[in-house]
């Protein structure tokens, strides 16, 4: 089932936060990021390359992450790293999403 359970707008709205949060822990490459999203969501979200790479490219263009090609275990991969601007952006995004979450929790409490 994967992300088909969720509207694409909701998945897209949370993609930046998820990617930045994953990269806040350590540098990573595309396939590993896809697997981490799946793990963090208990298998609820299964992103594709076509969904992830535009997000990574956009974040890099905005100056929030940087990338470098590395060879590990005989494979050449592009690794992505969160930079100082990305950490600031993540902090702001986190506060925004927490505020939205609190408002939703309060609204749902009475429903």
Secondary structure, DSSP 8 states (H G I E B T S, - for coil): -GGGGS-HHHHHHHHHHHHHHHHHHS-EEHHHHHHHHHHHTTTS----HHHHHHHHHHHHHTTSEEEEEEEETTEEEEEEEE-HHHHHHHHHHHHHHHHHHHHHHHHHHT-
